[in-house]
């Protein structure tokens, strides 16, 4: 299935998360492989072009990953670009309504915490970070931060309205 958005146009949005240690996953098989790991914690960020919600979500995730306790595995899929991978993640969400952006924490293969778009829209980046830090402290054991402080401080935050993102040619 072709992407909805031009992958090059959304590059700064997934690079923002990659810069703080969140690995981009693009194929459903990668999602299955990730979810087959039943021990420990996995953070999955369903990234989005939405300037309002995702523009606060990504910086919040980055800030939360500066915590001294973080998830074992950190990945992101991009709604409108990694269509099949996003769909596969949603299959693991056991009937929860689709949402992008969306931040999901799995512990031992089970849903432990989720921030839905409707939650994120009401939050600042600081609120997102605080919510995730609370979840990390409760459910996670891996040593943080995900990247050194000086690397984190150089993160470029992508703020762009989704309506300005060009569609993928042929969509």
Secondary structure as UniProt FT lines:
FT   TURN            7..10
FT   HELIX           11..19
FT   TURN            20..21
FT   STRAND          23..24
FT   HELIX           28..35
FT   STRAND          41..47
FT   TURN            51..52
FT   HELIX           53..64
FT   TURN            65..66
FT   STRAND          69..70
FT   STRAND          73..78
FT   TURN            79..81
FT   HELIX           83..91
FT   TURN            92..95
FT   STRAND          102..107
FT   TURN            108..109
FT   STRAND          110..115
FT   HELIX           117..120
FT   TURN            121..122
FT   HELIX           125..139
FT   STRAND          142..143
FT   HELIX           149..152
FT   TURN            153..154
FT   HELIX           162..164
FT   TURN            169..170
//
